[in-house]
Amino acid sequence: MSGERDPTNGSGSELDPVTLEVLRNQLESVAAEMGHVLIRGAYSPNIKERRDCSTAIFDASGRMIAQAEHIPVHLGAMPDAVDTVLRKDPRPGDVFVVNDPFAGGTHLPDITLVSTIAPDDEVIGYAVSRAHHADVGGSAPGSMPPGAREIYEEGLRLPAVRLVDGGDPNDAVHELIRANVRTPDEREADLRAQRAANARAEERVGELLAEHGSTLLDAFDAVVEYSRERVEAELTALPDGTYRAGDVLEGDGVTDDDIPVEVAVTLDGATVDVDFAGTADQVEGNLNAPLSVAKSAVYFVVRAVTDPEIPPNHGCYEPVSVSAPEGSLLNPRPPAAVVGGNVETSQRVTDVTLAALAEAVPDVVPAGGQGTMNNLIIGDRTGAFAYYETIGGGFGARPGKDGMDGVQVGMTNTLNTPVEAMETEYPLRVDRYALRPSSGGDGRYRGGLGLERTVTVETDATVSLLTERRRTAPAGIDGGEDGATGRNLVDGEDVPAKVSVDVESGTTVSIRTPGGGGHGDPGARDAAARERDRRDGKADDR
């Protein structure tokens, strides 16, 4: 990959490289501090423990200037939320709330707050926070009903509306949200944490403006141009051509029929075009994904196959175009159900885009990872609690290195809920939390192991599962073997990949997540590595 470039080279900016680097790091530190404020101030374990949230700063025209290294599926979709707010004539002191997937959101549990940054009563940018709220209403606790056929079943739908109007809280919107969710106090507390995070950004950017004056605004342009030039240089070094790949999703929660996802990736000099023509039409169930979700997945892949150290901002996305036919799985028309698209379809988009680019950059792309977020939702219909978690699995073996065990893969990188926190906050008992022996695909380099998480539900509740790779294994590459598929069990009996069931107190739920695919001929694996496999329980004896 290409080396460092002069950040002022060709950008037209008069900023010297040292000043630009200082300001870039200061802006990125503001985005990171936003995340710290949100995580420390949140009430729900999903945000304060798992960190299922993201923060970023945008300029006045809606370009992302700096982001914290949080959740890929959140960050790539944030620009669409800001674009929606820009059409609402934002003023100093405004805070907008939005979760509508057809108006800048991704799925309804991900609530985004967009606040103006106006230190001197002139809007110079926007602070944005997005967090997954454990319940936003809908037909099932946790707001991720596997059998949903319309978005109306998935929860409260918020277009971009003012949560705070010119500095004054909009009590009517707060009351509307509280009236439509099962855990209103938790939602209110998490929204306050998001507001505090956004307010911290305005405070810190105001300090930078006081220190640097108009040089700060010049830096907004310069950091975007710098990242764009770096990404273009990386893309230019890749071999031109059109690369194709396809895969399937395992049913939409309404039927078990495979759902094709097809991609053509065209590298042409300093640009990349990603076209999802040939992908299935939008489906009856909830695996439809707004185009912003597909963009997030593509941006993540481009970042992964170029140089991940390039400062992440709007400039990274300028050379990338993404398209999908209107009315398709990846560009659905309302009122399509979409809650599973954000968490599961995004993973398959990542998989196929990486697979397509494996031909262009075989020394970079790993074997297939677990390809699912293994969404587990447990709650009761009275609103007493709503637990949500995505569970890690096997990372695909890499060229020259084994895959990682028991990690989040692809479009999420949340933490797990610690056992102590889980058992304190919820009527749940964790019976087992361990790596799955022999679940990684064999190869010269072995795929990472999946996990097993077994939980006993200590009250009557509703359990919902949105999972993938239960019959289609994570693919090996270059002769490597596939990883193990996942399994879902309730009281020891297999249940479908996507299901919602009412259970009685004492019911046990077990999620066994997929392993990663192997890389290279298994016969070429080093003998010492084979011995470690046996010692560590990774030998392929499944």
N, C-alpha and C positions, 0 to 999 in steps of 0.2 A: 504494500500500500504506500501511497505517496507520503512524504514527510511534511513537516510544519511549513506553513506559508506565512509571509508577511501579512498581518491582518489589515494593513492599509493598502496593500498592492492592488491597484485597479479599482478600489472602492470609491475613490473621489473624496474620501474623508481626510481631514487635516489632522486627525488624532494620531499622535505618535504611538508606536506599538506598546510602549510601557503603560501609557495612560489608558489605552483601550483594554489592555489585559487587566489592569486594576479595576476599571469600571465593570468589565464583564464579570469578574469574580464577585464584586460587590453586589451586582444585580442577582447573580445566581445565589448568593448567600441570603438575599432577601427572600427569594422563593423558598429556599430551604428553611429559613426561620418561620415562614408562614406555616410550613408543614409541622414544625415542632410545636407551634402554638396550637394548631388544630388537634394534633394527637394528644397533647398534654391537657387540653381543655375539654376533650370529648368525654361523653358519659358512656356510650355503648362500647362493649368489648370489641366489636367489629372494627371500630376506628382506633380506640386507645390501645388495644392489644395487637390486633392484626394489621393495623395501619392501612386499611382499605380506603385510601384517600390520596388526592393529588393536589398540587398547588403550582401556580404559574403567574407570571407577569406579562401583560400585553401593552403595546403602545396605543396611542390614541386612534390609530387607523385599524386596530384589530390584529396586528401581527404579534405572535408570541416572541418575547424578547428573552425570557429566561424561565426555566422550569426546574423544579426539584426532581430528583431521580426517584419517581414514585411508580405509578401503575401505568404501563404502556397503553392499555386500552382507554384509559381516561385522557391521557395527555394528547394523543393524536387527534382526539375528537373535540377537544376544548375550543379550537378556533371556530367551529360551527356555532357553538353557544355564544361566543362573543359577537360573531356576525349577526346573530339574531338580536342581541341586545342593542347593537349599534343602530338597528332600525327603529328602536323605541325612544330615540332622542334622549339618551342618558345625560343627567345633570350632576353637578357636584353634590355629594351626599347621598346619591342613589345606591341602593343595593338591589339587584335583580335576582330572583330565584327562578330556575328553569329545570325541568326534567323531561319535557316532552321529546321523545325520540324523533318526532317529525318536525321539530323546531329547535334543533341544536343540542338535544340530549342523546343518550345512548340507550339506556333502559330506565324504567321509572325509579328503581331504588337509588340510582345515582343522581343525587340532587346537587346542582351546581349553583353557587352564588357568584355573581359578577358585580364587583364594586368599582365605582369610579375612583381613580387616584387624582385628586385635585388639591394639592397642598396650598396653592394660592388662589383657590376658587376658579381655576382653569383646568379642565380635564386634560391630563397629559398621558393617561394610560388607564389600565384596568387591572385589578387584583382578582384572581379567579381561584376558587377552591371547589373541588368536586369530591364528594364522599358517598360511599355506599351506606344507605340507611337501612337498618335491619328489617323495617316494615314500613310500607307506605300504603297500606290498605289492600284492596283487591280481594279475590275469592279465597285465598289461602294465607295463613300466617307466614310472614316472611316475604310475601308479595312476589313469589316466583312459582306460580302454579304451573306444573308441567303440562297440563292438558288445555291451557288457555288457547282460545281461538280468536279472540279480539283483545286489543290493548285495554279495553274497559275492564276486563277481568283482572288486570295486572296491578291495579292500584290507582292512586290519585295522579292525575295528569296535569302538570303545571306548564302552561306556556310562559314565556318570559314576562313576569309581572314584578312590580316593585314591592319588595319585602320591606325596604326602607325608602321613604320618599323625601329626598332633600334633607336627610338627617333625622326625619321623624318616622318611627316604626309604623308600618301599616298593619294595625291590629286586626283588620278584617282578614288579611291573608294568613296571619298567624292562626286565627281562630278556624279558618277553613282547613288548614293543614291538620291541626289538632283533632278536628271533628272527623277526619277521614282516615286516621291511622290507628293501629291497635295499641301502640306504645307512645302516647302523645308526650309524656314528660321526657322520655328519652329522645324523641325527635326534637323537641324544643331545645334541650340541652346541646345536642349535636349541632343544631343550626346556630346556636349562640357561639359555639366553638368556631364554626366556619366564619361567622361575622368577625370574631376577634382576630382570626388569621388574616382576613382581608384588611382589617383596620391596621394591623401591624405593618402590612405592606405599604399602605399609604404613609404611615409614620416614617418608615425607613426610607422610602423613595423621597419623601419631603426633605429628610436630612441630607440625602445625596444631592438633591437639587440645590439646597442651600450651600453646600460645600463646593459643587462643581459648576453651578449655573447652567447655561445653555450647552455646555460641553456634554452634560448627561444626555440631552436629547440627541446630540450628534452621535453619541455612543449607541443609541438605539439603532440608528441606521447602520453604523459601522459593524456591530456584532452580527447583524443579520447578513450583511454582505460577506463578512469573513466566513461564516458558516457555509453560505451558499458556494463560495469559491472553493472551499475545502471539499465539500461533497461533490461538486462538479469535477474536481481533479481526480477524486477517487473513482467516480463513474467512468471517466475517460480512460482510466487504466484497465477497465474490465472489457472483455471481448464483446464486440457488437454482435447482435443477433437476436432472434426471437426464441425464447425458451418456454416450454409448455409443461404443465403437470395437472393432474386431477386426483381427486379423492372423494370420499363420501362422508356424509353424516348419517348416523344410525337411527333414522326416524325422527319425527318432529313432536312426539308426545301425543299425537292423535293417531298416527299410523306408524308402523315399523319399517316402512319402505325406505330404502337408501335414497339419499338426496345428493345429487352430484354437485361438486364444486370444481369448476374448471378455470384455469388461468393461463394467459399468454403474457410473458414478460419480455418487453422489447428494450434492449439496451442500444442506444444510438448516441455515440459520443458522450456528451455531458448530461444526457437526459435518460430517464427510464419511464416507460409507459406500461402500466399494468392494467390489463383488460380481462374482465371476468365474464365475457360473452361465452355462452355454453353452460353457465351455471343454471341450476334449476330455477323455475319460476317461484315466486313467493309461495309459501306453504300454508296449510291450514293451521298448523300449530305455531309454537312460539320461537322457532329457530330463525325467523327472519331477522335480518340485521340492517339497520340504517347504513347508508353509504359511508357515514362518518366512522363507523366501526371498521369497515373494510379499509378505509384510509389509515386508521390507527395501526392495523395489522401490517399494512404495506410499509408505512413509515418505520415501524419497528424493524422489519426485515432489512430494509435499505440501510438502516443504521447498523445493524448487526453484520452485514457483509461488506461495509465500507470501513470506516474508522469510528468506533464508538466513543473515542475521545473528542470528536468534533463537538463544539458547544451546541447543545440542542436548542434550536429556536426556529423561527419561521424560515430562515435561510436554508435549513436542511430539507425543507419540503418543496421549495420552489422548483427544483429540477424533476420532481416526481408528479406524474399524472395518474389518476386512478378512475376507472369507469366500470359501470355495471349496468346492464339494461334496466330501464324503469319497469317496475313490476316484478323484478326478479328477487331471489332470496337475499341479495345484497343491496337492493335498492327498492324496498317494498313500498306499496301504497297503503295509506291508512284505510281502515283501522286495524292493520295487521298486528298480531301479537308478536312481541320482539324480545321479551325478557331473556330468553335463552340465547338469542343471537349475540348479545354482548359478551356472554361468558363462554359459550361453546362454539358457535359459528366463527367467532373471531379466531379461535384456536385453529380451526381447519383452514381458514384463510392464511394464517401464518404458515401452517404446514405445507400447503400447496405452493405458496410463493417461495418458500425456502427450497422445496423440492425442484421447482423450475430453475432456480438459480444454481442448484448443485452442479449442473453441467458447465456453467460459466465459471464458478469458483469452487471446484471440488476440494480444494485445500482449506476451505473455510466452513462450509456447511456441514453440520453434524447429521447423524442419523435421526430418525423420528423420535421426538420426545413423547411424553404421555398423551399430549394432544387433547386434554380436557382439564377443566378446573374442578371436577368432582364436587359439584355444589350440593351441600347438605344443609337443609333448612328444617328446624324443629321449632314449633311454637304451639300455643293454645289459642283457641278462638275467643277467649275472654279478654285477651290482651295482656295477660300476666307476664309473658315473656316471648321473645322472638330471637332465636339463635340462628346465625348464618355463618357458614365457613366454606372456603375452598380448600381442598386438601392436596398437598403436593404428591409427586410421583417421580418416575424415572426420567432423567435427562438423557437424550440420545448420545451415544458414543461420539467423540469428536475425532477429527483426523489427528492421530498422534496421542490421544488421551482417552481414558475411560469416561463414561458419562457420570454425572453426579447423582447421588442417591437421595430420594425423598425431598425434592425441591419443587418449587413452583416453576412452571415452564411456559414460555411464550408470553401471552398477553397479560399475565399477572405476576407480581412478585411480592404478594402479601406475606406476612408472617403467619404462623399458626397461633391459635388461641392456646395459651399455656393451660395445662391440665388444672392447675390450682385456680386460675381465673375462671375457667369454664365451670368447675364444680362449685365455685363460690357464687357465681352470677346466675346460674341456671339450675333447674331440677334435673341435672344430668350427672351421670357417673361414668368416667372413662375407665373401661375395663382393659383395654389393650391399645397401645400406640407403638408401632414397631415397623421396621423395614420388612418387606416381603421377600423372603429368601428365593433366590433363583428366578426373579422376575425380570432381570435385565437380559436383553438379547446377547447371545454369544457372538464373538468376533475377535479379530486381532485386538480390538479395543472394545470392552464390554459396555453395554448399556447400563444406565443407572437403575437402581432398584426402586420399585414402587413401595407404597406404605400400606399398612392396615391400621384403621382406626375403628375401634369397637366401643359403642356408647350404650349404656342402659338409660332409658327414659323413665324418670321416677314420678311421672304424673301422666294422666291422659293427655294426648297431644296429637298434632298432625305432623307427619314426616313427609317432606318433599325432597325428591332427588332429581337433579338435572346433570347427567353425566354422559360421557362418550367413551369410545374405545372399549366397549364391552364385547364386541364381536369382530371388529376390524383392528388388528394389532398395529402398534407403532412400528413403522417400517425400518428394517435394517438397510444399510447402504454399502455399496462396493463389496458385496458378498457377505456382509454381516447378517445375523439372524434377527428376526423380529422380536420385539419385547413382548412380555405377557399382557394379555388383555386384563381389564379390570372386572370386578364382581361387586354387586350390591346384595346384601342379605338382611332380611328382617326375621329375627328369631331363627336364624340358621337356614332360612329358605330364600332361594334366589328371587329377586324382584327385578322388574325391567330397569333399563337405563334411565328412563324418565317416568316418574310415578309419584303420586301423592296418596298417602294412606293414613287413616286415623288409627292410632294405636292406644293400647291400654298401658297403665303404669306397669313397669317391669319389663317392657319390651326392649329387646336388644337390637341395635342397628349396627351393621358392620360394613365399612367401605374398604375394599381392597383395590388400590389404584394401579394403573398400568405401569409397566417398566419401560425403559427406553430401548430403542433398537441398537443393535451392535454395528460396528464399523470394521469392514475388512474381513478377510478369510479367517474363520476360527482356527484353521490349522496353523496360522502364522502367529498365534498368541504365544508369548514368551512363557517358558516352563515355570519360571518363578512367579509370574502373574497367575498361572493356573493354580499353583499352590496357595497363593493368597486367596484366590476365589474359593477354594475348598475350605480354607480356614475361616473365611469371613461369611460363609453361607451363600456365596454367589455362584457356585457351580451349577451348571445347567442340568439339573435333575428333575425338573418339573414334569 
